[in-house]
Amino acid sequence: MSKTTEISVVIPVKNEAGNIDTLVSEIHQSLKKFSYEIIYVNDGSEDNTELELKNNMKNNKKLRVISHENSQGQSAALRTGIKASNSTLIATLDGDGQNDPSDLPKMIDTLKSCKDELVLIGGVRVNRKDSITRLWASSFAKYCRFILLKDTHPDSGCGIKVFHKELFLRLPYFDHMHRFLSALALREGAKVLKFNVKHRERVVGTSNYTNFGRFLVGLFDVLGVIWLRNRMPKNTSFKEILK
């Protein structure tokens, strides 16, 4: 892959057979004006996800596939893909097809216009196509993140994001960190922007998460992020003394 790759699109997947072909095609259609690569990270899928990815690789030189031998979680899959990327700019998408890649060009252009600063642009899902219980759980989580973490982004759980690779690599890594990228970016002093995006119904498969499971894990994770925020040095300014 060329070192001049403008954007690396990283997609973590687990058991998403049936969603691969369409999403890969949509990404190609949406990013024609960019030099790009697509990195799928197969996180220990037990269905035909890897087979579908291999079939797509035959005719897609821009597609790369990395497989975890066992499931390590979405945050680990994201980190694997981002560390392997060839661009300084990263885009992420969920692999279930609910994010629309056609939103990426404007988000990427906005990120490229941000000079001399680290930026994360997070999607805000308009007219979400989720169940009532899922929407309620997301609203509750958003409220908790705002109160406890000072996370001002209205939809931190949205999978479509663009950001500087350097920013991500500065963030503390832990399991489930992908749910707190905006809060962690703010902790790092980065600029966090929001961008309204489309949201689609899942056509194939089911979510790998349950609302109750998200709640239990999220509760402990929030406490951990609070600890991280409180441990951040209050004053990190410095100057070099010149001769």
N, C-alpha and C positions, 0 to 999 in steps of 0.2 A: 504493500500500500504506500502511496506517495506520501512524503513527509509534508507536502503542502495541503494535506487534508484539512478542509475548513471546519468540518463538524463531524463528530463521532456520535452516532445514535446507538445508545446502549439499552438493550431490552432483556431484562431477566425473565425467564419463563420456567414454569414447572407444570407439566401435564396440560399443555395448551395445544395439543394436536387438533387440527381443524381450524385453528386461527392463524397459522403461520403464513400460508400462501397469500391470503388477502392482505395482511398487514405489510408484508414485504413489498408487494406490488404497490400498495398505497404510498409507502415511503419513497419508493423510486419515482413515482409520479409527482410527489410533493416537493422533492429536493433537486429537481433537474438543474436549477441554476447554481447549485453548490457543488463543490468537490467534497464528497462525503464517504463515509464507511458505515456499515450497519454491523453491530456486534451483538449477536444473541448469546446469552449465557444460559445454558441449559442446566438447571439446578436439580439434577438427579431425577428427571422425569421418568415415570413408569409406563407411559403410553408411547405413542408413535411420534412424539415431539422431535426427538433426535433424527429419526428417519426423514421426516418432512423437512427439517433444516438441511440435511445432507442433500436431499433432492433439489432444494432451492439453490444450493451452492453450485450446482452443475452449470447453471446459466447466469449466475449473478456474481461477477468478480468483486463487487463491492461488499458482499456478504461474508462475514467471518463468524465462526461458531466456536465457542468454548464450552466444554462440558465439565461440570463437577461430577465426580464419581459417585458422590452421595449428596443428598440435599443438605445445604448449609444455610439456607434462608435467603430472603430477598436482598437484604443489605449486603451480605457476602457476595451474592451474584452481581450486584451493582458495582461493588468495589473491584471485583475481578475484571469486569468489562472496562471500567474506567481506567484502571492501571494498565490494561493492555492496549488502550486506545492510542491512535497516532495524531490526534488533534488536541489543541489547547482549549477547544470549546466542546462541551458535552451536551447532548440532548438525551433525555430519558423518556421512555414510553412504557406503559403497562402492556403485557403481551396478550391481553384478552380481547383486544380490538375495541375497547370502549373509548380510548383516546383516539382522536382524529389527527393523523399526521399532517393534514392540510393546514393545521394551525402553526406548524413549526416554522415555515419561512419568515413570517413576521416576527416571531419570537427570536429567531436567530439574528435577523437584521437588527432588532433592538439591542440584543446582547453585543453585537459587533460594534454598535455605535457608542458603547460605554467604554471610554478610553481611560486608562490609568487608574482603574479601580476594579475590585473584584465584585462580581454581581451574580445573583441567582434570580432568575425569573420563573415564578411558579404559576402554573395554570390555575384558573378558578372556573370550575365546572358550572356552566349555565344550563338550566333545565335538566338537572341530573336524572338519569334513567335508572335509579336504584329503588329498592323497596323502602317502604315507610320506616321499617325498623333500622335499616342501614342509614337512612337519612337522619333519623333521630340520634343514632349512635355517633355519627359524624359531627352533628351539631353540638352534642355534649362534649366530645373530644376537643372540638374547636374552642369551646368556652373554657375548658380546663387549661388548654395550652396558652390561651390569652391571659388568664388569671395567674397561673403558676409560672409560666415561662416567658411572659411578655412577648409571645409570638403574635405579631400583628397581621400575619398573612391569613386571609380568610378561608383558605382551602389547602392547608399543608399536606393533606392526604392525597391530593391530585397527583397522578403519576407522571403527567407531562410537564417537564421542566427543562430549562436550558441554563447552563452556568459554566463558569471557568473551571477547567480541570484543576488548576492550582488551588482554587478555593476548596474543592472537595477534599483534596489530599491534605489540606491543613486541618480538616475537621477531625475530632477524636472519633476513632472507629469503635463501634460496639454493635452487637446484634440488635436489629430493629432501628438502627439510626436513620434509615430512609424515611421514617415517619416524622423526623424532627429536623430535616435539613434546613428549613427556614429559620428555626430557632437557633440552631447551631451556627448558621451563617451569620445571623445577627450577633451572636456571641463573639464571632471572629472579627466583627467590625465591618462586614461586607454590606453592600446595598442589596435589599430584597425587594423585588418588584412583583406586581401581580398582572396577569394577562387573562382576559376572559376567553375561554375555549369551549368548544363543542363537547358534548358527552353523548355516547351511544349505548344502546342496550347490548348486553352480552348475547351473542347469537349462539355460540358453541361452548359447552362445558359449564363448570360451576367454579365459584371462587374457592381458593385454597384457605380462606379464613372464615371464621364465624364471628358474629358480633361479640359474643361472650368471651371468646378467646382473645379478641383484640383488646377488650376491656381489661382482662386480667394481666396480660403482658404489658399493655400500655400503662397501667397503674405503676408498676415497678419501674418502667422505663422513664416515666415522668419524674419520679423521685431521683433517678440517676442523672437526668439532664439538669434538674435543679442543683444537684451537688456540683456538676460540672460548671454551671454558670457562677455559682458562688466561689468556686476555686479560681476563677479567671482573675489574673492580676488587675487591680483597679487602674494603674497608670503604667502604660508600656511605652511611653514616649522616650526618645533618646536622641542624641546628637553626636556626631563625630567631631573630635577636636583636631583641627588642622594645624599644620606647622606654619 
